[in-house]
Amino acid sequence: MTERVASTPAFSGGDGSRDVIFAIFILFILAVLFLPIPPWLIDIGLAFSIAFSVLILMVALWIQKPLDFSSFPTVLLIATMLRLSLNISTTRLILSDGHLGEAAAGDVIRGFATFVMSGDFVIGVIVFVILVTVNFMVITKGASRIAEVGARFTLDAIPGKQMAIDADLAAGLLDEKEAQSRRKELEEESSFFGSMDGASKFVRGDAIAGLLITLINMIGGIIIGVAQMDMSFGEASTSYTLLTVGDGIVSQVPALIVSTAAGLLVSKAGVDGAVDKALFGQLSFYPQALGMVSFLMLMMAVLPGMPVIPFLLLSAGTGYGAWKISVLKKYKSDQTKQAEVEAQENQIPAEEPISATLAMDLLRIELGYGLLPLINDAEGHRLTDQIKSLRRQIATEMGFIMPSVRILDNMQLSPQNYVIRVKEMEAGHGELMVGNLLIMDPRGCQVDLPGMHTTEPTFGLPATWIEEALREEASFRGYTVVDPAAVLTTHLTEILKENMSELLSYAETNKLLNDLPAEHKKLVDDLIPSQISVTSVQRVLQSLLGERISIRDLPTILEGVAESAVHTQNIVQITEHVRARLARQICNANFNAEGHLPLIALSPAWEQSFAESLIGQGEDRQLSMAPSRLQEFIATVRTQFEDIASQGEVPVLLTSPLARPFVRSIIERFRAQTVVMSQNEIHPQARLKTLGQI
């Protein structure tokens, strides 16, 4: 019983039976091209062709958008084949039985011939020629051009639309399901307009074929009537022309209807809603236009010789429509405003979720109210623009994507003060004078110009705020001149470089790995997670950024990690090996103006002292040096580097690979910007300049 019920729908009206019926219908159309059929079946076919074309036109009128009738190219092909097959069948009947009278090709053709031509074939020929001209030269040609241009622009716009969908998906404006739906709709749209470009040729070819078939029928019928049926030329012309033109008109009526449907469909692109709603909605959107039409019709009515009643009726109708539409638009506008007011009054303010308070600003600048003009400087020195440039500069120099900076006003600060916060903890502050310029002497001395003496907030150098009028004089004396926004941006840059290691999160590390070029993806797949974790890679990158080493050459860094991870999981040892792989980059970053690498080497005695002070093994290795000895080392380094700095050099401290991490951990506490390198990090092609020894 269950099997019988399950099989019933497939047998009676299911998709399977529809497929079979449709296949039989297509085979019937093709068979009609070759097999003779009786006049009564011709009548049924012609009536069906007219009904089918009217159905196509109605669907084209009422669909909301062109894609709702995506099967139109297929339907158009079927309708065209049906008309052509009927044309050939009627041609066969006209040429074979046309001498018998008007009913030779069926009652439908006789009815059209009698009704349209009123028995005069000259009138029929003229009407037929006009129908063909309208269909071929106006509707079909215009629809073909619209379909061609629409297909071209639609296909050209596909990459941009696809990128827009991907961008919306990446920004979280779409979910994956909606993105797939929009991609599918985009594919259907491209297929539809591409098909319509070709389908429009069916309509054009159908019009040409109808004209040729009619001419062939007319000439062939006269020849057959005169030569074979012993009819006079006048009788043959009247009989065969009457039937031929009737047949032509019967075939051109559905052709004209389908051509109109095709034109409506391809010209509807970009208009939502049914054609009548969209058309009347747009035409009646401007009551002033209807008012002008009403006035023009009234002027036409009063012109001498013009019929008064038609123009007065049109003037009254359009005038009433303009007034009515104006009233309705005002009523709808008032209703909309009232609804918006009621919605705002009834709207309950959404309570911010508690989880929102956990969000933390990685970088934040708080400004006193006196510094707010920096955000939108009238002279174009906008703080936001300079921060955008800084983000690009940091990415280029360090390979680090700087987090977004949030700028807030803080009424608790003094008007001219600012605070820079890293993870909402204060990392720096300063004072700016909007409208003035900060000047500094490159030699570190106090400047000799009138102004307010202060201390530069980034490096703590003596500086002076001067008025804009003294800019040229300050530049002439060789002073460094910066505007307030540049002072704040410089301070932010230094704070950012000091805290880059802390700002490189796990998520940012993952993003850097995912953004690697495709040719390096294999390296990442082989390395992570089989040899090392993302967290360990993050720690290596943080160690490099902590010493202001660029991580832009990430493939080389990962190669160094892969080489070292085979032997050890100690982050310090992996980092030291990576630094050796980056020897060229590290040396190049510390060259002086002459292209030399200035060095101060750690003496063998201190090397021995550090080596003897190391205790533990592996990751537990620590430096255990007597405090007095550490103080002696710090004092020696400070004295030596200050002496060299007075000579205009910025040297690096050179140590052994074993001692370098521990020497750096001491140096960074009192000279954070001093670079500590090991012998493994000296590139063979680097030109060295030894300035002393610790």
Secondary structure, 3 states (H helix, E strand, C coil): CHHHHHHHHHHCCCHHHHHHHHHHHHHHHHHHCCCCCCHHHHHHHHHHHHHHHHHHHHHHHHCCCHHHHCCHHHHHHHHHHHHHHHHHHHHHHHHHHHHHCHHHHCHHHHHHHHHHHCCCHHHHHHHHHHHHHHHHHHHHHHHHHHHHHHHHHHHHHHHHHHHHHHHHHHCCCCCHHHHHHHHHHHHHHHHHHHHHHHHHHHHHHHHHHHHHHHHHHHHHHHHHHHHCCCCCHHHHHHHHHHHHHHHHHHHHHHHHHHHHHHHHHHCCCCCCCCHHHHHHHHHCCCHHHHHHHHHHHHHHHCCCCCCHHHHHHHHHHHHHHHHHHHHHHHHHHHHHHHHHHHHHHHCCCCCCCHHHHHCCCCEEEEECHHHHHHHHCCCCCCHHHHHHHHHHHHHHHHCCCCCCEEEEECCCCCCCEEEEEECCEEEEEEECCCCEEEEECCCCCCCCCCCEEEECCCCCCEEEEEEHHHHHHHHHCCCEEECHHHHHHHHHHHHHHHHHHHHCCHHHHHHHHHCCCHHHHHHHHHHCCCCCCHHHHHHHHHHHHHCCCCCCCHHHHHHHHHHHHCCCCCHHHHHHHHHHHCHHHHHHHCCCCCCEEEEEECCHHHHHHHHHHEECCHHHCEECCCHHHHHHHHHHHHHHHHHHHCCCCCCEEEECCCCHHHHHHHHCCCCCCCCEEEHHHCCCCCEEEEEEEC
